Amino acid sequence: MNSAVRVSIAILAAAPLLAATKPPAKAPARAPVQQVVPPKTVYWLSAATASGFTMGSRSPSTGDMMRMAMGGGMDQVQKDLKLDLGSKVPPSGPPAASHAIPPAMNMGPALALKTPRPVATANTPREPEDFERPKGQILLFWGCGETARPGQPVVIDFEKMAAGQIPPGLFGGERVRIARPPMTSTWPTYGGWPNEDRASKQAVPADASLLGPHKVTGNYSSPIDFTLTQDWMADLAMQQSKLPSGALALSWNRVPGATSHFAQMFGGGGGKKPDSATIVFWSSSDVQTFISGLSDFIAPAEAARLVGTKQLMPAEQTNCAIPKEAMAASQGGLISLVAHGPEQNFVYPPRPTNPKVPWVQDWTVKARFASRTGGIAGMDMAAMGGGSSGKGKRGKPACQPSTSGMAGEALGGAIGGALGGMFGKKKKTDCE
């Protein structure tokens, strides 16, 4: 064996040892994680367009209800605005702040952000001796389609719920991430609009526009400057038509800027037993849901996620049907529809380009938008008059159904009685 061959064999034999003793490769250096210090002050602007018979922030007036009872519509479009300022900066004196608005809002030079006066907390009232446990049931339906899906409705017993027996999985399909604006309970100092000032309770002008520069100043925050390029959304127009099957078909227009849609119906009627009631709740979600945050303001990223899980309808969908079973179970109901909209977010100061420099935020602004509408479904318009002259046949006072919230007040009889049954009521009085 010549010397060249012997050298080659030696190199091959030593190769594993050389590989084992080779120094390990260096791990790539990690990019520095920038420290982010949350803002001391946050400001939220919530703008909603309301039309029709809504279940949201706009409650129908007596005039609205009279027009609907006489067969008329509710064509008026209202612009709703809510402003919330929260700060960790101690005020220099009594809290005071204001929001200078663009001239196009036609609401004067500025809106006053008032801090609510402290309210003394009262002792928790005891349950009255003549209080009866609620009787009846809730029927849950969900999903668009002429026919209810297998397993529907889910039946929830009032008495069991009042006793603390919540059905398993009742809220299992929710998983809705809703960001909440500043409140007195979450920030050391808070200012809001509308407030106790009478002027703030006036309606926003129909021709008001949010476009342009805004500035918030006060004695418990730095000046906040931002410019909005997004205005109130266009109004939703919903049409209803009863299908031969008994289902109710809903359709609506596509609103520019909408990220998703959500519809729900809240109705009710008499129960199977005397003195009991039935609540009917239906939603357009493909996932079981009950009184969820799906009709609230929802950020675009969250709306996209919820469209993916089929809890919200996509922006391009403009129709849905309430199943015939839900309509048959409900003697009357309110339908609400929301188009979730865009957001504009501002942060000061801007984020440092050098990741080693902490981002100490002074203030943030969130402007969020939505468009809502609604209408009455499955109810005889004559029932809206209340169905009572105030006197019974034998001269006794006429018994009025207990109501809770706008739905009961608006629809009286059917939903009012159902809501009264849901939340409990006093024992019967001598009436007819």
C-alpha positions as CSV (number, residue, x, y, z in Angstrom):
1,M,0.0,0.0,0.0
2,N,1.5,3.3,-1.1
3,S,1.8,6.3,1.1
4,A,-1.0,8.2,-0.7
5,V,-3.5,5.5,0.0
6,R,-2.5,5.3,3.7
7,V,-3.0,9.0,4.1
8,S,-6.5,8.8,2.5
9,I,-7.6,6.0,4.8
10,A,-6.3,7.9,7.9
11,I,-8.3,11.0,6.9
12,L,-11.5,9.0,6.4
13,A,-11.1,7.3,9.8
14,A,-10.6,10.6,11.6
15,A,-13.5,12.4,9.9
16,P,-16.1,11.5,12.6
17,L,-13.8,12.6,15.4
18,L,-13.1,15.9,13.6
19,A,-16.9,16.5,13.1
20,A,-17.6,15.8,16.7
21,T,-15.0,18.2,17.9
22,K,-16.1,21.0,15.5
23,P,-17.3,24.1,17.5
24,P,-21.1,24.6,17.3
25,A,-22.5,27.3,15.0
26,K,-23.5,30.5,16.8
27,A,-27.3,31.0,17.1
28,P,-28.5,34.1,15.3
29,A,-28.7,37.1,17.5
30,R,-32.2,37.9,18.7
31,A,-33.7,41.2,17.7
32,P,-34.2,43.4,20.7
33,V,-37.8,43.6,21.9
34,Q,-38.9,47.2,22.3
35,Q,-40.4,48.1,25.6
36,V,-43.9,49.6,25.3
37,V,-45.3,51.8,28.1
38,P,-49.1,52.1,27.9
39,P,-50.6,55.6,27.6
40,K,-51.6,57.7,30.5
41,T,-54.6,59.0,28.6
42,V,-57.0,57.3,26.2
43,Y,-59.8,58.8,24.2
44,W,-62.6,57.0,22.4
45,L,-65.0,58.3,19.7
46,S,-67.9,56.0,18.9
47,A,-70.1,57.0,15.9
48,A,-73.1,55.0,14.9
49,T,-75.7,55.6,12.2
50,A,-79.2,54.5,13.3
51,S,-82.2,54.0,11.1
52,G,-85.5,52.2,11.4
53,F,-86.8,50.6,14.6
54,T,-83.5,49.9,16.3
55,M,-82.6,48.1,19.5
56,G,-79.4,50.0,20.0
57,S,-78.7,53.4,21.3
58,R,-81.6,55.0,19.4
59,S,-85.0,54.3,21.1
60,P,-88.1,54.9,19.1
61,S,-90.1,58.0,20.0
62,T,-93.9,58.1,20.6
63,G,-94.2,59.7,17.2
64,D,-92.2,56.9,15.6
65,M,-94.5,54.3,17.2
66,M,-97.7,56.1,16.2
67,R,-96.5,56.2,12.5
68,M,-95.7,52.5,12.6
69,A,-99.0,51.7,14.2
70,M,-100.8,53.5,11.4
71,G,-98.8,51.6,8.8
72,G,-96.1,54.2,8.2
73,G,-92.4,53.7,8.3
74,M,-89.4,55.1,10.1
75,D,-87.3,56.7,7.4
76,Q,-85.5,59.1,9.7
77,V,-81.8,58.5,10.0
78,Q,-80.1,59.5,13.2
79,K,-76.4,60.0,13.9
80,D,-75.3,58.8,17.4
81,L,-72.1,60.0,19.0
82,K,-70.4,59.0,22.2
83,L,-67.1,60.4,23.6
84,D,-65.1,58.9,26.4
85,L,-61.9,60.3,28.0
86,G,-60.0,58.4,30.6
87,S,-56.8,59.5,32.3
88,K,-54.3,58.6,35.0
89,V,-53.0,62.1,35.2
90,P,-54.3,63.9,38.4
91,P,-56.4,66.9,37.5
92,S,-55.2,70.4,38.4
93,G,-58.4,71.4,40.2
94,P,-61.9,70.1,39.4
95,P,-61.8,67.9,36.3
96,A,-62.5,69.8,33.1
97,A,-62.1,68.9,29.5
98,S,-63.5,69.7,26.1
99,H,-63.4,68.5,22.5
100,A,-62.9,71.1,19.8
101,I,-64.8,69.9,16.7
102,P,-64.6,70.7,13.0
103,P,-67.1,73.3,11.8
104,A,-68.7,70.7,9.5
105,M,-70.2,69.1,12.6
106,N,-72.6,72.1,13.0
107,M,-72.6,71.7,16.8
108,G,-70.7,74.8,17.9
109,P,-67.0,75.1,18.5
110,A,-66.6,72.4,21.2
111,L,-68.3,69.7,23.2
112,A,-67.9,69.7,26.9
113,L,-66.6,66.4,28.4
114,K,-68.1,66.3,31.9
115,T,-67.0,64.2,34.8
116,P,-70.0,62.5,36.5
117,R,-70.7,63.5,40.1
118,P,-70.2,60.7,42.6
119,V,-73.4,58.8,43.4
120,A,-73.9,57.3,46.8
121,T,-74.3,53.6,46.7
122,A,-77.4,52.3,48.3
123,N,-77.8,49.0,50.2
124,T,-78.8,46.1,48.0
125,P,-82.6,45.8,48.2
126,R,-84.0,42.7,49.6
127,E,-86.3,40.6,47.5
128,P,-89.9,41.7,48.3
129,E,-92.0,39.2,50.1
130,D,-94.6,39.2,47.3
131,F,-92.0,38.4,44.6
132,E,-92.7,35.4,42.5
133,R,-90.0,33.3,40.8
134,P,-90.1,33.8,37.0
135,K,-92.0,31.2,35.0
136,G,-91.5,30.2,31.4
137,Q,-88.7,29.5,29.0
138,I,-86.3,30.8,26.5
139,L,-86.1,29.3,23.0
140,L,-82.7,29.7,21.3
141,F,-82.5,29.6,17.5
142,W,-79.5,30.5,15.3
143,G,-78.4,30.5,11.7
144,C,-79.8,31.8,8.4
145,G,-82.2,29.5,6.6
146,E,-85.9,28.7,6.2
147,T,-85.7,25.7,8.5
148,A,-84.2,25.5,11.9
149,R,-81.2,23.2,12.1
150,P,-81.1,19.9,14.0
151,G,-81.0,20.4,17.8
152,Q,-82.9,23.7,17.8
153,P,-84.4,25.2,19.7
154,V,-82.3,25.0,22.9
155,V,-84.8,25.4,25.7
156,I,-83.8,27.3,28.9
157,D,-86.1,27.2,31.9
158,F,-86.6,30.5,33.7
159,E,-87.1,28.9,37.1
160,K,-83.9,26.9,36.9
161,M,-81.9,29.9,35.8
162,A,-83.3,32.0,38.7
163,A,-82.1,29.2,41.0
164,G,-78.6,29.4,39.5
165,Q,-78.9,26.4,37.2
166,I,-77.3,27.8,34.1
167,P,-77.5,25.3,31.2
168,P,-74.0,24.0,30.3
169,G,-72.6,25.6,27.1
170,L,-75.1,28.4,27.1
171,F,-72.3,30.9,26.3
172,G,-69.9,28.4,25.0
173,G,-69.9,29.7,21.4
174,E,-69.3,33.3,22.3
175,R,-65.6,34.0,22.2
176,V,-66.1,37.6,21.2
177,R,-63.3,40.0,22.0
178,I,-64.9,43.4,22.6
179,A,-62.8,46.4,23.6
180,R,-64.5,48.6,26.1
181,P,-64.2,52.4,26.2
182,P,-63.0,54.3,29.3
183,M,-65.4,54.4,32.2
184,T,-65.5,55.9,35.6
185,S,-64.9,52.5,37.1
186,T,-61.8,51.8,35.0
187,W,-59.9,55.1,35.0
188,P,-59.0,57.5,37.9
189,T,-60.4,60.5,36.0
190,Y,-63.2,60.3,33.4
191,G,-65.0,62.7,31.2
192,G,-67.8,62.0,28.7
193,W,-70.3,63.3,26.2
194,P,-73.3,63.2,26.2
195,N,-73.6,64.0,29.9
196,E,-75.8,65.8,32.4
197,D,-75.8,69.0,30.3
198,R,-79.1,69.5,28.6
199,A,-77.4,70.7,25.4
200,S,-75.5,67.4,25.1
201,K,-78.8,65.5,25.0
202,Q,-79.9,67.2,21.7
203,A,-79.8,65.1,18.6
204,V,-76.7,65.3,16.4
205,P,-77.6,67.3,13.2
206,A,-78.5,65.2,10.2
207,D,-75.8,67.1,8.1
208,A,-73.1,66.8,10.7
209,S,-69.7,65.5,9.5
210,L,-66.8,64.2,11.6
211,L,-64.2,64.9,8.8
212,G,-61.4,67.2,9.8
213,P,-59.2,68.2,12.7
214,H,-60.2,67.4,16.3
215,K,-58.5,68.6,19.5
216,V,-59.2,67.5,23.1
217,T,-57.9,69.6,25.9
218,G,-58.3,69.4,29.7
219,N,-56.6,69.8,33.0
220,Y,-56.0,66.0,33.4
221,S,-54.3,65.2,30.0
222,S,-51.9,66.5,27.4
223,P,-53.5,68.1,24.4
224,I,-54.8,65.5,22.0
225,D,-54.8,66.3,18.3
226,F,-56.0,64.0,15.5
227,T,-57.7,64.3,12.1
228,L,-60.5,62.0,11.0
229,T,-60.8,60.9,7.4
230,Q,-63.7,58.5,8.2
231,D,-67.2,59.9,8.6
232,W,-70.4,58.4,9.9
233,M,-71.3,55.4,7.8
234,A,-74.2,55.4,5.4
235,D,-77.6,54.1,6.7
236,L,-78.8,50.5,6.4
237,A,-82.2,49.8,4.7
238,M,-83.6,46.4,5.6
239,Q,-86.5,44.8,3.8
240,Q,-88.6,41.9,5.1
241,S,-90.8,39.4,3.2
242,K,-92.6,36.4,4.6
243,L,-91.9,33.2,2.7
244,P,-94.6,30.5,1.9
245,S,-92.9,28.3,4.5
246,G,-93.5,30.8,7.2
247,A,-89.8,31.9,7.4
248,L,-89.0,35.6,7.2
249,A,-86.6,36.7,4.5
250,L,-84.4,39.7,5.3
251,S,-82.3,41.7,2.8
252,W,-80.4,44.9,3.0
253,N,-78.1,47.3,1.1
254,R,-74.3,47.1,1.1
255,V,-72.9,49.9,3.2
256,P,-69.5,51.2,2.0
257,G,-66.8,50.4,4.6
258,A,-68.7,47.6,6.3
259,T,-66.5,44.8,7.5
260,S,-69.3,42.3,8.6
261,H,-73.0,42.0,9.4
262,F,-75.0,40.6,12.3
263,A,-78.8,40.2,12.7
264,Q,-80.9,39.0,15.6
265,M,-84.5,38.8,16.7
266,F,-85.8,39.1,20.2
267,G,-89.5,38.2,20.6
268,G,-91.9,36.3,22.8
269,G,-95.4,35.3,23.7
270,G,-97.5,33.4,26.2
271,G,-96.1,30.3,27.7
272,K,-97.6,26.8,27.8
273,K,-98.8,27.3,31.4
274,P,-100.9,30.2,32.9
275,D,-98.7,33.0,34.2
276,S,-95.7,31.9,32.2
277,A,-94.0,33.4,29.2
278,T,-91.8,32.4,26.3
279,I,-88.8,34.4,25.1
280,V,-87.6,33.6,21.5
281,F,-84.1,34.6,20.6
282,W,-82.6,34.1,17.1
283,S,-79.3,35.3,15.7
284,S,-77.7,35.0,12.3
285,S,-74.6,33.4,13.8
286,D,-73.8,29.9,12.5
287,V,-72.6,29.2,16.1
288,Q,-75.0,29.0,19.1
289,T,-75.1,32.4,20.8
290,F,-77.2,34.3,23.3
291,I,-77.2,38.0,24.0
292,S,-73.6,38.3,22.9
293,G,-71.4,41.2,21.9
294,L,-71.8,40.5,18.2
295,S,-74.0,43.5,17.8
296,D,-71.5,45.8,19.6
297,F,-68.8,47.9,17.9
298,I,-66.3,45.3,16.7
299,A,-62.8,46.1,15.5
300,P,-62.0,45.1,11.8
301,A,-59.4,42.5,12.8
302,E,-61.9,40.9,15.2
303,A,-64.7,41.1,12.7
304,A,-62.5,39.2,10.2
305,R,-61.8,36.5,12.7
306,L,-65.5,36.2,13.6
307,V,-66.4,36.0,9.9
308,G,-64.0,33.1,9.7
309,T,-65.7,31.3,12.6
310,K,-69.1,32.1,10.9
311,Q,-70.3,34.1,13.9
312,L,-70.6,37.1,11.8
313,M,-71.9,37.4,8.2
314,P,-69.3,38.6,5.7
315,A,-69.6,42.2,4.4
316,E,-70.7,41.0,0.9
317,Q,-73.7,39.0,2.3
318,T,-76.9,41.1,2.1
319,N,-79.6,38.6,2.9
320,C,-80.6,36.1,5.6
321,A,-83.8,34.2,6.5
322,I,-85.2,33.7,10.0
323,P,-86.3,30.0,10.3
324,K,-90.0,29.3,10.2
325,E,-89.8,27.6,13.6
326,A,-88.5,30.8,15.2
327,M,-91.2,32.8,13.6
328,A,-94.0,30.4,14.6
329,A,-92.8,30.4,18.3
330,S,-92.7,34.2,18.4
331,Q,-96.0,36.2,18.6
332,G,-94.0,39.4,18.1
333,G,-90.5,40.5,17.9
334,L,-87.9,43.1,17.2
335,I,-85.3,42.5,14.5
336,S,-82.0,44.4,14.6
337,L,-79.2,44.5,12.0
338,V,-75.8,46.0,12.3
339,A,-73.0,46.6,9.8
340,H,-69.7,46.8,11.6
341,G,-67.4,49.4,10.3
342,P,-63.8,50.6,10.2
343,E,-61.7,52.1,12.9
344,Q,-59.1,54.9,13.0
345,N,-56.4,54.7,15.7
346,F,-53.9,57.4,16.7
347,V,-50.9,57.2,19.1
348,Y,-48.6,59.9,20.4
349,P,-45.7,60.1,20.3
350,P,-45.0,57.9,17.2
351,R,-43.2,54.7,17.8
352,P,-39.3,55.1,17.9
353,T,-37.6,53.5,15.0
354,N,-34.8,52.3,17.3
355,P,-36.1,49.2,19.0
356,K,-33.8,49.8,21.9
357,V,-35.6,53.1,22.8
358,P,-38.7,52.5,24.9
359,W,-42.0,53.6,23.3
360,V,-43.5,55.7,26.1
361,Q,-47.0,56.5,24.9
362,D,-48.7,59.7,26.1
363,W,-52.1,59.3,24.6
364,T,-54.1,57.1,22.2
365,V,-57.3,57.8,20.3
366,K,-59.7,55.2,18.9
367,A,-62.5,56.2,16.5
368,R,-65.0,53.4,15.7
369,F,-68.0,53.3,13.4
370,A,-71.1,51.2,12.8
371,S,-74.5,51.4,11.1
372,R,-77.6,49.9,12.6
373,T,-81.3,49.4,11.7
374,G,-84.2,47.3,12.8
375,G,-87.9,46.6,12.5
376,I,-90.9,44.7,13.9
377,A,-91.4,41.1,12.8
378,G,-94.4,38.9,13.2
379,M,-96.7,41.2,15.0
380,D,-100.2,42.6,14.4
381,M,-99.8,46.4,14.2
382,A,-103.0,46.9,16.1
383,A,-101.4,45.3,19.1
384,M,-99.0,48.2,19.4
385,G,-101.8,50.4,20.7
386,G,-101.5,48.5,24.0
387,G,-104.7,46.5,23.7
388,S,-106.3,48.1,26.7
389,S,-108.5,51.1,27.3
390,G,-107.3,51.2,30.9
391,K,-110.5,49.8,32.4
392,G,-111.7,46.2,32.6
393,K,-115.2,45.0,31.8
394,R,-116.3,45.2,35.5
395,G,-114.7,48.6,36.1
396,K,-111.5,47.3,37.7
397,P,-108.1,48.6,36.5
398,A,-106.8,46.8,33.5
399,C,-103.8,44.6,34.2
400,Q,-100.8,45.8,32.3
401,P,-97.9,43.4,31.4
402,S,-94.6,44.0,33.2
403,T,-92.0,45.3,30.8
404,S,-88.2,45.6,30.9
405,G,-86.2,47.7,28.6
406,M,-87.0,49.2,25.2
407,A,-88.3,46.0,23.7
408,G,-91.0,45.6,26.3
409,E,-92.0,49.3,26.2
410,A,-92.1,49.4,22.4
411,L,-94.1,46.2,21.8
412,G,-96.2,45.9,24.9
413,G,-98.3,42.7,25.1
414,A,-96.3,40.0,23.5
415,I,-92.7,40.9,24.4
416,G,-93.6,42.9,27.4
417,G,-95.4,39.9,29.0
418,A,-92.5,37.6,28.1
419,L,-89.9,40.0,29.6
420,G,-92.0,40.3,32.7
421,G,-92.0,36.6,33.0
422,M,-88.3,36.4,32.5
423,F,-87.3,38.8,35.2
424,G,-90.0,38.0,37.7
425,K,-92.9,40.0,38.8
426,K,-95.0,40.8,41.8
427,K,-98.1,38.7,42.6
428,K,-101.3,39.6,40.9
429,T,-103.3,42.6,41.9
430,D,-107.0,42.9,41.7
431,C,-107.3,43.8,38.1
432,E,-108.6,42.5,34.8
